[in-house]
Amino acid sequence: MSFRAKATFGTSCLISFAVVSYVHISHKLERDAMKVGVQMDIERQQRKKENLQILEEQRMLAEKLKAQDIEPSKESSR
């Protein structure tokens, strides 16, 4: 084999290796990014549940407070 043929073969092998490596690395990075996205979604859903529970508790407390405010008003108007 001539030097030119060996150089061409070596260069094409090197380029092929570089392309395959790049594809594998980028694929792994994309998978990692998707996992982080899923984890963030799970955390967001948990925060939403907690916020809804807090909101419901606040609504119940507000209703109790209204009921307490109404009862003394009825008594004082008598």
SULNORUR-V352015 format. One line per field, one symbol per residue. ss: DSSP state (A for helix, B for strand, O for the rest). phi: phi as a letter, one per 30 degrees, with the letter a starting at -180 (. if undefined). psi: psi as a letter, one per 30 degrees, with the letter a starting at -180 (. if undefined). A space follows every 50 residues. Layout:
ss=???
phi=???
psi=???
This chain:
ss=OOAAAAAAAAAAAAAAAAAAAAAAAAAAAAAAAAAAAAAAAAAAAAAAAA AAAAAAAAAAAAAAAAAAAAAAAAAAOO
phi=.ddddddddddddddddddddddddddddddddddddddddddddddddd dddddddddddddddddddddddddddd
psi=kleeeeeeeeeeeeeeeeeeeeeeeeeeeeeeeeeeeeeeeeeeeeeeee eeeeeeeeeeeeeeeeeeeeeeeeeff.
